[in-house]
């Protein structure tokens, strides 16, 4: 069992890293050559919104489905999730229309329609890929991400011709979705209500609030900085974080595997929590050192026009990201064994602290002050998450 969990974690790291590496190290840096600093900063800001809204909603439905699947199997029932998907897609559509018009204006109809389509497909794909997680089929997830990357590549060719970056994501998610439709019947599940609908909806709503707050912390930097400092500074900040995020995204797939297995365990696993924490500290420490050493040569290739401005922030932005990764590695334990309200409290407190500290330090020290505030807020979240698990668990590390 332990060998399979380890193998699945490695497989999921590979599966998740492929589209991440292709986007962050190939496609997005290449796009910077076709855009000025302000336009590129705007794109980064919109992508942050996409990661907070459709990506989060789809991920919430995915996790709630995992957490409740055993109950549905026990009752020999199927349903509810197509209803929930429809409700959340309607909310997503309203938000995406508003966001598209706000950032792109009313004249860019093509850009608006493409962005809305990306948002709808992004949410749907994030939920429906649960079909493979339910079966612990990480080979299928790898195949799906290869389809995603193939779509990105085709979309990039179209971008060169028409200038709309949205089409890169659109074609990526179209090919990914086609693979899910072909490989799994989950898309064709009945639009049916069961007795568990209210419970599942409440859990989805609470978890959505929680994860939106968590994602807001991770992506608020771009969303806040764009109106305050402009697109060019967002581009510099993004360049300062891109390599460390690639390293972190190679680690975070461990979380989805952990929750998939934890969903099938009914007792608290303090020993596993302890070792996850220890391994997390070691892995994140190695990732931080790698980032500090390799950032300048990597950024000189990826973002040559931003590298000098970005390097002064590397040491602190990298610290923020590795602290965030360590927190995310222990979060599945709190999510699995404690009431979802704890996630809302943890992320709510952290978000408030993030906004207050970061914006206050932004006024005092500009972008560097903002970076320090982000680091402090993430340290606070790590400490609170650790405290909640230890306090609420009847036995400490055993």
Steps between C-alpha positions, in 0.01 A plus 500: 500500500779743597685421178187569295439831677861599437478395134174690453651812655796483262269432205274791594801729542610408147146536363449843657851624426475447124234769427649724769848484353372547145297805602737664747832428331407499132169654397450788747862627477468487121183709518695777673691550175175586321361736767613814676533501879151635565322253270694209644420614854132517407510142369669381822232679705216338303662158538511562876124563495446179300696308762290651778155456340440211252802299610400526866133417443586194291757387755245535782248277321781256430601477867143485632426217257804314637396556860140379445552224243508220757165615641339494154642154437371377834148621414539375141401845371623731226411865444515854645832600345360587158254728680781657702714538188217686324448735796870580533546539126225765503682685777826461311345635179375813676842563654686434174279742306562770762876435513531492120325833453690660792846407371446493123236770455183470294661534156709182502209262438721218371729518802201505736334195340826306497564580866149395604536172308835434671341559841214258435727225366755554777238442771350197327834334444615560860190315625468221247861385533385364838392195297864390495570596861206287618666198343848610611587485129793739478609358165172634356572837664841500331336423164249779558772753575684398184179582308493833684858576394428401139212748500726770643745440216234525231356808671841665505520467120161671472616772741793582273250558220218684679654642820239364744677321787167360621492253212803319645299406808179446306645233272687342790182450700301385196744214431519415871121489526472278191732249667282493814184451292658209313671335799231536768118502526504769772388776262186296424393449860128566565366844585332358810439611856565267795444530875862611539467812284464747787796355690720499191392852401576634848841335501568638152398851604711497817800348324462748212518793740801341665696424183412831333653669804804272473542558126444871550810502719703329227378719214402825672849634436438539125135603543589770755821619336352563154273792601752630756830482310403423139564213260875546466563452874273195492723363222811560714337339803384203293851450367626502860262220598479283189792264561418435865139433402615242248696329778200522735254369242720194465437437872131587548359201301582304815194667657245361256643149537501537879134608508402220259644242740396681818140500370507122542641510855267546799751554779744780564856425393727700728810311393433578134442865590834512682693349212320716244610805700860383526525404133328825406757709686787312337353513148401866529845586636665331203258676265583837655875448461455387139292808427756742644786336311329454164269803475739741327617263225145375443342847497776627270367253244128527572459871582818682396335843506372453856779296663698787658193660653363165617815364669479736797171334602593135438616412850177613664246395234656154495470480879133591478430228246680220686317590823173487303594158360580362845163623625322338206671167577345479848163655407347169375520364857292788637265481201443126540461461876354829624193708426530715188434809713861479616617555145282810477638638826859425406477648153278788607742614770796459265334694218417790730856501636638479146309803378569710809871418531584499127321824414638673808856397415439586134449861605818493707733303274341470158513159332761372748271589790214317329721190463591507870132525592417200282771293671379593849140413411601156369705429814193588709290255296754219548506555875120512530452185288756311709343620825147398393605145412701451822238663719205312354672162487458294815856369477810693392769355276495127572 
